[in-house]
Amino acid sequence: MENLIYAICLAVGLVFTIISAVAGHFFGDTDGHADVVGTGGHAEAGFDHSGMPGISFFSPTVLASFVTAFGAFGLILSRIPATSSVWASAPLSAMGGGLVAWLVFVMFNAMFKRTQSSSESRVATLIGQIASVITPIPENGVGEIAYVQGGTRYTAPAREENGRPVGNGGTVKISRVVGTQYYVKISN
């Protein structure tokens, strides 16, 4: 009976993984998603509020890894005479599944951390950054600035901190960022 349970766990884990891979390949590039704080709208993402990509220990990928490994270890351990009893094979299979799930968790988070590109602007480091006005900022209005960070050129909507107009090509300094709105001061 326990062999059937182990086989079902192995099969369900593998089928889930294959379906996820195929569905992700064909349907993974859609814009429709639920926006959950810190996850970027992805179920596999962690609830880390730092904005860094990652994967939660309770993500479908990690859980599927546990179920698959539990089934595989269970089938192997139930065939070994010393661990053929369910009282020996089940706990050892759970530990093996937990180890595999932990390795998947660590591997994916390390991969996401390494592939995090520096081209994504970090707002906190922008204060004091010099920028050029590319769309004039009218008095008490919004224009557009361009700045370079990490070798990449970015543009953003901007207001002059004191409501003064700034002409096209003017040099400004970013003083603060509120949401997606940049506030600048005329640079001397």
Secondary structure as UniProt FT lines:
FT   HELIX           2..27
FT   TURN            28..29
FT   TURN            37..41
FT   TURN            43..44
FT   TURN            49..50
FT   TURN            57..58
FT   HELIX           60..77
FT   TURN            78..79
FT   HELIX           81..83
FT   HELIX           86..115
FT   TURN            118..119
FT   HELIX           123..126
FT   TURN            127..128
FT   STRAND          130..135
FT   TURN            139..140
FT   STRAND          143..149
FT   TURN            150..151
FT   STRAND          152..160
FT   TURN            161..162
FT   TURN            168..169
FT   STRAND          171..178
FT   TURN            179..180
FT   STRAND          181..186
//
